[in-house]
Amino acid sequence: MAKKQQTHGLTEKKEDNFSEWYNQVALKAELADYGPIKGFMVIRPNGYHIWEKIQAYFNPVMEKMGVQNAYFPLLIPESFFKKEAKHAEGFAPELAWLEKEKEITERLAIRPTSETIMYDSYARWVQSWRDLPLRINQWCNVLRWEVKQTKLFLRTREFLWQEGHCAYETEAQCVQEARMALTEYQKMIEELLAIPVLAGEKTEAERFAGAKQTFTLESFMPDGRALQMATSHNLGQNFSKTFGFAFEGKTGEKEFAWQNSWGFSTRLIGALIMVHADNQGLVLPPQLARHPCVIVPILFEETKQAVLAECVKLREKLKRFNCLLDDRDYYSSGFKFNEHELKGIPLRIELGPKDLAKNQCVLVRRDTKEKKIIPLADIESAVEKELATMQQAMLKKSRQYLHECRMNAGNWNEFVAGIESKKLVEALFCGKKECEEQIRQKTLATSRCIPFDREPQNGSCVHCNQPATQRTLFARAY
Amino acid sequence: MAKKQQTHGLTEKKEDNFSEWYNQVALKAELADYGPIKGFMVIRPNGYHIWEKIQAYFNPVMEKMGVQNAYFPLLIPESFFKKEAKHAEGFAPELAWLEKEKEITERLAIRPTSETIMYDSYARWVQSWRDLPLRINQWCNVLRWEVKQTKLFLRTREFLWQEGHCAYETEAQCVQEARMALTEYQKMIEELLAIPVLAGEKTEAERFAGAKQTFTLESFMPDGRALQMATSHNLGQNFSKTFGFAFEGKTGEKEFAWQNSWGFSTRLIGALIMVHADNQGLVLPPQLARHPCVIVPILFEETKQAVLAECVKLREKLKRFNCLLDDRDYYSSGFKFNEHELKGIPLRIELGPKDLAKNQCVLVRRDTKEKKIIPLADIESAVEKELATMQQAMLKKSRQYLHECRMNAGNWNEFVAGIESKKLVEALFCGKKECEEQIRQKTLATSRCIPFDREPQNGSCVHCNQPATQRTLFARAY
């Protein structure tokens, strides 16, 4: 029986070997483990808890948007994919098919996304404008048989996500709510995950298979690569026309529905690791932590009982913060410090006999390692304040980094230099698929988005010199 | 474009054609729809909301039990199934395999349950007694390729469930917590779903594939068939030995872990329909309803504004009950009454101009159809009281039915007569697999459980007359 020996602490540094450092944080902070099949992962309780916090944040947001949760089948008939040509083409290489069984009349694939199977139902459910808008979301697993190198959370063959799929009478409402979903995503990712994002529209080359427009949130990782965080799509009437999703309009005429879809996945947990973790391990934004603070008693034989008793009182005082008391007597304090740092608990409270004598404790912040002496009487307000400060500070710090990485390129040389020095490069771009493909081949960079925070302007494309109006962000990306 | 025409209201009666009536409730209350592939279902928002309420109830229960949620891969390698022989044999006929892909070294099945893939990880994660107990649950979809006739919620090829999988140092704690899970299930099913259950242990023939003991909750449906509601299993060391799941015990010796697993599925929603729905449609226990009450204004042209204004005030007053105001002006009040009855909203409040003149409204209970005139000033307390009363009354009513259906059989003739008259028959039974198989062939009844509320006694088996000590419940079952 071979057992992997657990090595505490990271053996790689973020600045030296980012990729291996990342894997170690994911594994050693017990966020995830490799599954028995290549490209599959186990999301361990520490990782899944982050996903649950994200769900708990986003479910009420969707409720306010009028979106209801549902569940559609895992298996999709081949004929469904074939109805929307671009969609079929986009997903064909990544589909996993079921073994032929005698009673199945056609091939069945495990869902890579659920547009087709959902819209088949929508077409039957909606008869009249009175049944619209129809707003449904599902939280589920999807499978995409990646051939690229897989990576925990960032690219796995199976992942968890939410996919919202709504249908409307008018395109205006459809686009407006696709944009609204993106705005809510941005709020969540910045407020909860403390990761700043840039919002914009995708170019033709990067658009979702079957969409008329794709909106996206892009973030920028510390290794100088962009990461797509969430997207929403205006599907136009592409799917409604192929799925016969029509309804009786207010005028009595048959009309085809306007549809959008939008989603984010467990990839967000990967971004969280990359942006916030350090050489000691994970750093959790307080709002995402199961236990935002942990009490570690400093135990000596003769004072053990008194110190433990005070720690129990402390835990009671800090109950509303779901504070953990680590009273395991078979591990040393040093071992515990390292373990809780590795796992990213935002605040640590140390209390030993000397502290007890002075009616104080030591409060240590995970992100800055800053230590503060706090009178025991003030601990509640101190914890509350530090948690709020830390959540804000983490966003501010990563926002500063994003700001520093964004640069403008006025010509092709500046563009290439920017990409080579791992920046997020903004330049005027013609938007053409062929031009973008050439840029990719020359620099390995892809367009990330046409940011909403830039006005169109007249000029020429940074690469092909053809007329261009859109300032577009480019970077090498995950 | 062929559209199914929606027929409002049920065309079958519960007492005449139970099976078709059931399908109609599930479909017309928009709890579920048939998927495009035989045996698969779509869980629509009304149905999925019930599942979310169940999750919201049970997640905190598990947290108190020290159980954490996680997520394991959908696909399981063939070699994993083969490790535990009985488990492999039990699930073999129901597995759906992936099409052979060149890079896969062995066959992959979609999970029918996750014992094997979880314990493969457990064996790597646990080194010492310090890492135990390990308590993990996952909420997920599973696939069992049923060959029997499928039925919405009750038997579908894909369903949603939770599966808890825990590991311990000792068998005593393992069994104790398997029993505790069952007790928590019983509390939930009775308190939340208002369905009474009988708790007991399964006979050898009905035991889970690979388990040492299976504990079960059994309910009894209005068509005279039993339904298994939830189970928990003492797996002993069957899996830990085959998966090499050993740890260093307190004495320093290598020991194999003791394991249990426990689960319930979306089948509970099927039970809910069968037990509570009536010929007007679904009846939701108040605690499971998205909107426990709905206000239907009675609108006439000249008093419309005044009545609607009062209804808006009423909704504000009843905000904490998440009360719905149905102010759609393109449907008649009668249409709305029928629709909300069909969908099972527990309380309806009617308010028309005559009510407004008298500062009152009409409160109608879904389960009893009882109408009460309530002064507008008293509406909050009236709603609160009716919701609590209704939740209790629904459980009481179904408990009464269960009590009436349970009977004792002192000999084989009584046993056969009981089964024929669709009762839940208790009798002394030897517990042997072969004897149980003969009973099944003769009567179509299977053993449901050896109920915990009966003491063992000495006697002879109702069927084979061999010595028997266990009073065992038999019935025809879903």
Interface residues (C-beta under 8 A of the other chain):
Chain A: M1 K3 K4 Q6 D33 G35 P36 I37 K38 F40 M41 V42 I43 R44 P45 G47 Y48 H49 W51 E52 Q68 N69 A70 Y71 F72 P73 L74 L75 P77 F80 A96 W97 L98 E99 K100 E101 E103 I104 L108 I110 I117 D120 S121 A123 R124 W125 Q127 R130 I136 C140 N141 L143 W145 E158 L160 G244 A246 R328 Y330
Chain B: M1 K3 K4 Q6 D33 G35 P36 I37 K38 F40 M41 V42 I43 R44 P45 G47 Y48 H49 W51 E52 Q68 N69 A70 Y71 F72 P73 L74 L75 P77 F80 A96 W97 L98 E99 K100 E101 E103 I104 L108 I110 I117 D120 S121 A123 R124 W125 Q127 R130 I136 C140 N141 L143 W145 E158 L160 G244 A246 R328 Y330
